[in-house]
Amino acid sequence: MLEIDPNDISIKELHKYLLSSIGPRPIALASTIDVNGVNNVSPFSFFNVFSANPPILIFSPARRVRNNTTKDTLENVKKIKEVVINIVNEKIAEKMSLTSGEYPSEIDEFVKAGLTPIISKKIKPKRVKESPVQLECKVNQIIELGKEGGAGNLIICEVIFIHIHSSILNEKNEIEQDKIQLIGRLGNNWYCKAFDQALFEIQKPTEKMGIGLDRIPERIRKSYIFNQNDLAKLASVSNIPSNHEIEKFREKDIIKLLLQGENDEEIREVLHKKAKEEIDKNEIEKAWKFLLIDKLNQKL
């Protein structure tokens, strides 16, 4: 294992290790305005949401490692304490990247990147029309974390108005993850998609306590068929099917066929594979039924 004391390597090296190991990071395409009315748009992946009441977002324009200069975004919000956080999806990924160029402060990145500025409802900075979600914010606080290159500046923003494109909503006015098509930032030049085959779902634990991995029989825990995520899903249930439910399940014709193997080990492997199929469909109770047909597994 590579072991690193941050004090023993350069800031540039440390920066690369941090960015490559912590991700994917959401991207804030922050639009601000200077005292002369010049628009500025710039992306930041040191960004996230930290509170819903009040609604607080934080992003951090770090001082440049190369020459210790600060970004126009930081200088703008110090004077005009307003910012629009425009959410980045795949459709505007390349244009977002263009805005990261170190243009002079008098240059409007909306123009350079071919993005469309539109008037905000409550603040001066313009919104990015192409962004699927635009959050108008007032800047509550700026916390400088250092004076040297690489030091962050936490811009604590309070959301005061939200704009959401109807094209990413379902019939309940909820945002559909496959429609918003978010992307995330990784190390070096890499990004990732948060939609299509990249999506996976984890059911939240119920209000009742899950049985825990320690209650899963050893022969299941050590089965080559299940990975650690599979076992965690099995452990998340608060109750396993009753003996009555298992016996009723056993009487199904398809189950009777499964139980006609040559030996117990062969049958057990078939049942584990069927349970794995149900786990992959998040049918955890049904997975347990396949497992508990084997009476050796019923001693929980």
Kinemage of the C-alpha trace (Angstrom):
@kinemage 1
@onewidth
@group {chain A} dominant
@subgroup {mainchain}
@vectorlist {calphas} color= white
{ca met a 1} P 0.000 0.000 0.000
{ca leu a 2} L 1.271 3.464 -0.903
{ca glu a 3} L 1.409 5.618 2.232
{ca ile a 4} L 1.623 9.386 1.938
{ca asp a 5} L 2.171 12.172 4.418
{ca pro a 6} L 0.680 15.284 2.725
{ca asn a 7} L 3.639 17.286 4.027
{ca asp a 8} L 6.108 15.101 2.126
{ca ile a 9} L 4.816 15.680 -1.419
{ca ser a 10} L 4.151 18.720 -3.570
{ca ile a 11} L 0.739 20.395 -3.586
{ca lys a 12} L 0.418 19.478 -7.269
{ca glu a 13} L 0.920 15.774 -6.484
{ca leu a 14} L -1.415 15.911 -3.478
{ca his a 15} L -4.046 17.674 -5.573
{ca lys a 16} L -3.951 14.877 -8.169
{ca tyr a 17} L -4.261 12.124 -5.568
{ca leu a 18} L -7.244 13.832 -3.950
{ca leu a 19} L -9.060 14.445 -7.237
{ca ser a 20} L -8.444 10.899 -8.479
{ca ser a 21} L -9.603 9.196 -5.284
{ca ile a 22} L -12.584 11.340 -4.254
{ca gly a 23} L -15.341 11.185 -6.822
{ca pro a 24} L -17.425 11.310 -8.795
{ca arg a 25} L -17.927 14.912 -7.771
{ca pro a 26} L -20.970 16.947 -8.886
{ca ile a 27} L -20.194 20.024 -10.951
{ca ala a 28} L -21.420 23.532 -10.208
{ca leu a 29} L -21.366 25.776 -13.251
{ca ala a 30} L -21.313 29.034 -11.317
{ca ser a 31} L -22.422 32.219 -13.043
{ca thr a 32} L -21.557 35.551 -11.444
{ca ile a 33} L -21.314 39.184 -12.471
{ca asp a 34} L -18.706 41.844 -11.752
{ca val a 35} L -19.263 45.475 -10.753
{ca asn a 36} L -19.087 46.514 -14.418
{ca gly a 37} L -21.849 44.100 -15.408
{ca val a 38} L -19.553 41.576 -17.140
{ca asn a 39} L -20.821 37.999 -16.935
{ca asn a 40} L -18.606 35.177 -15.712
{ca val a 41} L -19.243 31.433 -15.887
{ca ser a 42} L -16.904 28.826 -14.431
{ca pro a 43} L -17.159 25.161 -13.320
{ca phe a 44} L -16.271 23.844 -9.862
{ca ser a 45} L -16.278 20.234 -8.715
{ca phe a 46} L -15.471 21.084 -5.114
{ca phe a 47} L -19.231 21.392 -4.666
{ca asn a 48} L -22.251 19.869 -2.953
{ca val a 49} L -25.521 20.508 -1.065
{ca phe a 50} L -25.241 20.656 2.728
{ca ser a 51} L -28.649 21.643 4.085
{ca ala a 52} L -32.321 21.776 3.094
{ca asn a 53} L -33.516 24.069 5.882
{ca pro a 54} L -32.124 26.544 5.040
{ca pro a 55} L -31.212 25.279 1.531
{ca ile a 56} L -27.422 25.615 1.486
{ca leu a 57} L -24.930 24.822 -1.275
{ca ile a 58} L -21.174 25.183 -0.926
{ca phe a 59} L -18.590 25.368 -3.685
{ca ser a 60} L -14.920 26.195 -3.455
{ca pro a 61} L -12.850 28.147 -5.992
{ca ala a 62} L -9.339 27.114 -4.963
{ca arg a 63} L -6.314 29.326 -5.405
{ca arg a 64} L -4.381 28.179 -8.456
{ca val a 65} L -1.592 25.780 -7.514
{ca arg a 66} L 0.605 27.041 -10.344
{ca asn a 67} L 0.819 30.726 -9.444
{ca asn a 68} L -1.400 31.255 -6.367
{ca thr a 69} L -3.834 33.522 -8.201
{ca thr a 70} L -7.575 33.579 -7.520
{ca lys a 71} L -10.438 33.072 -9.936
{ca asp a 72} L -12.814 35.758 -11.204
{ca thr a 73} L -15.727 33.917 -9.605
{ca leu a 74} L -14.258 34.449 -6.132
{ca glu a 75} L -13.491 38.110 -6.745
{ca asn a 76} L -16.997 38.683 -8.152
{ca val a 77} L -18.897 37.174 -5.208
{ca lys a 78} L -16.837 39.188 -2.750
{ca lys a 79} L -18.325 42.354 -4.281
{ca ile a 80} L -21.714 41.183 -5.536
{ca lys a 81} L -22.800 38.444 -3.137
{ca glu a 82} L -24.950 36.517 -5.585
{ca val a 83} L -24.403 33.464 -7.778
{ca val a 84} L -26.392 31.068 -9.932
{ca ile a 85} L -25.435 27.420 -9.532
{ca asn a 86} L -26.237 25.864 -12.912
{ca ile a 87} L -26.290 22.074 -12.777
{ca val a 88} L -24.215 20.317 -15.436
{ca asn a 89} L -25.463 17.350 -17.453
{ca glu a 90} L -24.021 15.497 -20.438
{ca lys a 91} L -25.628 17.811 -22.973
{ca ile a 92} L -23.536 20.781 -21.856
{ca ala a 93} L -20.410 18.915 -20.710
{ca glu a 94} L -18.153 20.158 -23.503
{ca lys a 95} L -19.398 23.738 -23.200
{ca met a 96} L -18.901 23.573 -19.436
{ca ser a 97} L -15.297 22.536 -20.045
{ca leu a 98} L -14.769 25.528 -22.333
{ca thr a 99} L -15.733 27.912 -19.530
{ca ser a 100} L -12.825 26.619 -17.427
{ca gly a 101} L -10.325 28.427 -19.638
{ca glu a 102} L -8.383 31.206 -17.911
{ca tyr a 103} L -9.858 34.087 -19.877
{ca pro a 104} L -9.188 37.694 -18.848
{ca ser a 105} L -11.769 39.104 -16.427
{ca glu a 106} L -13.343 41.303 -19.108
{ca ile a 107} L -14.242 38.260 -21.248
{ca asp a 108} L -17.783 36.864 -21.084
{ca glu a 109} L -17.568 33.054 -20.906
{ca phe a 110} L -21.202 32.769 -22.023
{ca val a 111} L -19.998 33.980 -25.416
{ca lys a 112} L -16.836 31.860 -25.483
{ca ala a 113} L -18.691 28.650 -24.633
{ca gly a 114} L -21.804 29.321 -26.713
{ca leu a 115} L -24.084 29.263 -23.674
{ca thr a 116} L -27.265 31.347 -23.483
{ca pro a 117} L -27.563 33.869 -20.626
{ca ile a 118} L -31.088 34.453 -19.314
{ca ile a 119} L -32.303 36.866 -16.677
{ca ser a 120} L -32.644 35.539 -13.145
{ca lys a 121} L -35.769 36.053 -11.062
{ca lys a 122} L -34.262 37.498 -7.871
{ca ile a 123} L -30.549 38.168 -8.421
{ca lys a 124} L -28.261 39.975 -10.880
{ca pro a 125} L -26.120 37.133 -12.321
{ca lys a 126} L -27.538 35.476 -15.424
{ca arg a 127} L -28.652 31.845 -15.574
{ca val a 128} L -27.450 29.281 -18.122
{ca lys a 129} L -30.493 28.462 -20.244
{ca glu a 130} L -29.095 25.092 -21.318
{ca ser a 131} L -28.661 23.867 -17.726
{ca pro a 132} L -31.435 21.473 -16.577
{ca val a 133} L -31.575 23.016 -13.080
{ca gln a 134} L -30.606 26.577 -12.179
{ca leu a 135} L -30.411 27.638 -8.546
{ca glu a 136} L -30.380 31.345 -7.745
{ca cys a 137} L -28.380 31.929 -4.572
{ca lys a 138} L -27.311 34.661 -2.237
{ca val a 139} L -23.820 34.311 -0.780
{ca asn a 140} L -24.040 34.105 3.011
{ca gln a 141} L -20.368 33.648 3.810
{ca ile a 142} L -16.927 33.154 2.276
{ca ile a 143} L -14.387 31.193 4.283
{ca glu a 144} L -10.765 31.389 3.149
{ca leu a 145} L -8.953 28.148 3.994
{ca gly a 146} L -5.450 29.425 3.285
{ca lys a 147} L -3.285 31.942 1.470
{ca glu a 148} L -1.092 29.611 -0.600
{ca gly a 149} L -1.672 27.875 -3.931
{ca gly a 150} L -4.242 25.080 -3.677
{ca ala a 151} L -6.099 26.635 -0.750
{ca gly a 152} L -9.865 26.567 -1.077
{ca asn a 153} L -12.397 29.322 -0.479
{ca leu a 154} L -15.719 27.999 0.760
{ca ile a 155} L -18.566 29.998 -0.761
{ca ile a 156} L -21.631 29.251 1.343
{ca cys a 157} L -24.736 29.959 -0.728
{ca glu a 158} L -28.395 29.994 0.220
{ca val a 159} L -30.819 28.980 -2.518
{ca ile a 160} L -33.554 31.581 -2.919
{ca phe a 161} L -35.137 30.461 -6.201
{ca ile a 162} L -35.029 27.314 -8.344
{ca his a 163} L -35.681 26.769 -12.054
{ca ile a 164} L -36.157 23.198 -13.358
{ca his a 165} L -36.663 22.245 -16.998
{ca ser a 166} L -39.965 20.414 -17.421
{ca ser a 167} L -38.283 17.936 -19.777
{ca ile a 168} L -36.546 16.201 -16.847
{ca leu a 169} L -39.694 15.816 -14.712
{ca asn a 170} L -42.104 12.908 -14.436
{ca glu a 171} L -45.879 13.136 -13.970
{ca lys a 172} L -45.379 13.762 -10.232
{ca asn a 173} L -43.052 16.712 -10.930
{ca glu a 174} L -40.126 14.672 -9.615
{ca ile a 175} L -36.732 14.816 -11.306
{ca glu a 176} L -36.013 11.611 -13.226
{ca gln a 177} L -32.360 10.603 -12.974
{ca asp a 178} L -32.364 9.105 -16.463
{ca lys a 179} L -33.765 12.356 -17.862
{ca ile a 180} L -31.536 14.870 -16.097
{ca gln a 181} L -28.448 12.874 -17.236
{ca leu a 182} L -26.013 14.204 -14.660
{ca ile a 183} L -22.271 13.773 -15.005
{ca gly a 184} L -19.552 13.662 -12.372
{ca arg a 185} L -15.932 14.779 -12.245
{ca leu a 186} L -13.075 12.345 -11.682
{ca gly a 187} L -9.292 12.705 -11.785
{ca asn a 188} L -7.231 14.086 -14.676
{ca asn a 189} L -9.466 14.483 -17.766
{ca trp a 190} L -12.023 11.880 -16.702
{ca tyr a 191} L -15.763 12.268 -16.134
{ca cys a 192} L -18.531 9.746 -15.567
{ca lys a 193} L -22.228 9.473 -16.388
{ca ala a 194} L -24.946 9.097 -13.759
{ca phe a 195} L -27.590 7.573 -16.005
{ca asp a 196} L -28.411 4.561 -18.224
{ca gln a 197} L -26.370 1.497 -17.253
{ca ala a 198} L -24.346 3.529 -14.748
{ca leu a 199} L -27.394 3.827 -12.475
{ca phe a 200} L -28.000 1.371 -9.690
{ca glu a 201} L -30.425 1.538 -6.800
{ca ile a 202} L -29.934 0.802 -3.104
{ca gln a 203} L -33.086 0.472 -1.078
{ca lys a 204} L -32.935 2.546 2.092
{ca pro a 205} L -33.109 0.506 5.316
{ca thr a 206} L -36.581 0.283 6.823
{ca glu a 207} L -37.424 1.997 10.084
{ca lys a 208} L -36.990 -1.403 11.711
{ca met a 209} L -33.496 -2.781 12.217
{ca gly a 210} L -32.125 -5.148 9.579
{ca ile a 211} L -31.115 -8.619 10.708
{ca gly a 212} L -27.437 -7.880 9.962
{ca leu a 213} L -24.761 -9.948 8.231
{ca asp a 214} L -24.015 -11.832 11.441
{ca arg a 215} L -27.430 -13.512 11.191
{ca ile a 216} L -26.827 -14.868 7.707
{ca pro a 217} L -25.805 -18.548 7.773
{ca glu a 218} L -22.141 -19.170 7.100
{ca arg a 219} L -22.792 -21.374 4.064
{ca ile a 220} L -24.557 -18.400 2.437
{ca arg a 221} L -21.931 -15.858 3.516
{ca lys a 222} L -19.153 -17.999 2.043
{ca ser a 223} L -20.952 -18.887 -1.179
{ca tyr a 224} L -18.948 -17.876 -4.247
{ca ile a 225} L -22.203 -16.766 -5.887
{ca phe a 226} L -22.803 -13.770 -3.621
{ca asn a 227} L -20.666 -10.638 -3.387
{ca gln a 228} L -20.562 -8.316 -0.399
{ca asn a 229} L -23.305 -6.081 -1.781
{ca asp a 230} L -25.570 -9.113 -2.235
{ca leu a 231} L -25.025 -10.137 1.371
{ca ala a 232} L -25.689 -6.594 2.577
{ca lys a 233} L -29.023 -6.630 0.759
{ca leu a 234} L -29.942 -9.921 2.411
{ca ala a 235} L -28.934 -8.457 5.778
{ca ser a 236} L -31.087 -5.353 5.303
{ca val a 237} L -34.436 -7.108 5.847
{ca ser a 238} L -36.048 -6.799 9.261
{ca asn a 239} L -37.746 -10.197 8.994
{ca ile a 240} L -37.176 -13.295 6.919
{ca pro a 241} L -40.051 -15.328 5.429
{ca ser a 242} L -41.797 -17.610 7.919
{ca asn a 243} L -41.671 -21.414 7.783
{ca his a 244} L -45.261 -21.383 6.536
{ca glu a 245} L -44.305 -19.067 3.666
{ca ile a 246} L -41.305 -21.252 2.823
{ca glu a 247} L -43.362 -24.447 2.718
{ca lys a 248} L -45.959 -22.756 0.523
{ca phe a 249} L -43.190 -21.565 -1.793
{ca arg a 250} L -41.741 -25.098 -1.892
{ca glu a 251} L -44.988 -26.443 -3.352
{ca lys a 252} L -44.682 -24.419 -6.567
{ca asp a 253} L -44.067 -26.658 -9.564
{ca ile a 254} L -40.987 -24.744 -10.676
{ca ile a 255} L -39.472 -25.131 -7.210
{ca lys a 256} L -40.156 -28.862 -7.217
{ca leu a 257} L -38.173 -29.112 -10.443
{ca leu a 258} L -35.265 -27.219 -8.894
{ca leu a 259} L -35.198 -29.649 -5.986
{ca gln a 260} L -34.684 -32.685 -8.241
{ca gly a 261} L -30.909 -32.396 -8.418
{ca glu a 262} L -28.584 -35.334 -7.926
{ca asn a 263} L -27.227 -34.237 -4.553
{ca asp a 264} L -27.635 -31.585 -1.868
{ca glu a 265} L -24.643 -29.537 -3.022
{ca glu a 266} L -25.916 -29.389 -6.590
{ca ile a 267} L -29.390 -28.334 -5.421
{ca arg a 268} L -27.913 -25.752 -3.072
{ca glu a 269} L -25.892 -24.188 -5.896
{ca val a 270} L -29.000 -23.944 -8.094
{ca leu a 271} L -30.966 -22.305 -5.258
{ca his a 272} L -28.168 -19.832 -4.595
{ca lys a 273} L -28.091 -18.866 -8.270
{ca lys a 274} L -31.851 -18.336 -8.273
{ca ala a 275} L -31.528 -16.225 -5.114
{ca lys a 276} L -28.812 -14.174 -6.822
{ca glu a 277} L -31.171 -13.475 -9.745
{ca glu a 278} L -33.801 -12.182 -7.307
{ca ile a 279} L -31.259 -10.054 -5.433
{ca asp a 280} L -30.252 -8.427 -8.726
{ca lys a 281} L -33.930 -7.495 -9.202
{ca asn a 282} L -34.127 -6.205 -5.591
{ca glu a 283} L -36.627 -8.977 -4.785
{ca ile a 284} L -34.946 -9.692 -1.474
{ca glu a 285} L -37.820 -11.520 0.224
{ca lys a 286} L -38.087 -13.908 -2.725
{ca ala a 287} L -34.317 -14.414 -2.635
{ca trp a 288} L -34.608 -15.465 0.995
{ca lys a 289} L -37.321 -17.972 0.070
{ca phe a 290} L -34.978 -19.669 -2.381
{ca leu a 291} L -32.262 -19.771 0.259
{ca leu a 292} L -34.464 -21.035 3.075
{ca ile a 293} L -35.824 -23.984 1.114
{ca asp a 294} L -32.515 -25.502 2.146
{ca lys a 295} L -33.288 -26.404 5.745
{ca leu a 296} L -29.617 -26.090 6.715
{ca asn a 297} L -30.042 -22.350 6.212
{ca gln a 298} L -33.142 -21.951 8.363
{ca lys a 299} L -31.309 -21.703 11.686
{ca leu a 300} L -31.146 -17.916 11.894
